[in-house]
Amino acid sequence: MNEPHSIRGAEFPNRMAMSPMCINSGTPEGLATDFHVVHYRAPADTVGRAA
């Protein structure tokens, strides 16, 4: 799980991922916005904290 991995030429530092949630759309070019950065960072910021 924590070892580097490659999928179709994309390198990942580990095999942990968060699937798309489809709660907001990106830019017309299909890029993520600041909303997406905050949304996807939130779960990572709570890792290791007591519930």
C-alpha positions in Angstrom: 0.0 0.0 0.0 2.7 2.5 0.9 5.1 1.7 -2.0 5.4 3.8 -5.2 3.1 2.6 -8.0 2.6 3.5 -11.7 -0.6 3.5 -13.7 -0.3 4.3 -17.4 2.8 6.3 -16.8 1.4 8.3 -13.9 3.6 7.8 -10.8 2.0 7.6 -7.3 3.9 7.6 -4.0 1.5 5.0 -2.6 -1.8 3.2 -3.5 -4.1 5.3 -1.4 -6.6 7.4 -3.3 -9.9 9.2 -2.9 -12.5 8.7 -5.6 -14.3 11.6 -7.2 -17.4 12.8 -5.3 -19.1 14.7 -8.1 -20.4 17.4 -5.8 -19.1 20.4 -7.8 -17.9 20.9 -11.3 -14.5 22.2 -12.4 -13.6 24.9 -14.8 -14.8 24.8 -18.4 -11.4 23.3 -19.2 -12.1 20.5 -16.7 -9.6 21.6 -14.1 -10.0 21.6 -10.3 -10.9 24.8 -8.5 -10.0 26.0 -5.0 -13.2 24.4 -3.8 -11.9 21.0 -4.9 -8.5 21.5 -3.1 -10.3 22.4 0.2 -12.8 19.5 -0.2 -10.2 16.8 -0.9 -7.7 18.1 1.6 -10.2 18.0 4.5 -10.2 14.2 5.0 -6.4 14.1 4.8 -6.2 16.8 7.5 -8.1 14.6 9.9 -5.9 11.5 9.5 -4.5 10.4 12.8 -6.8 12.6 14.9 -9.0 11.0 17.5 -12.7 11.1 16.6 
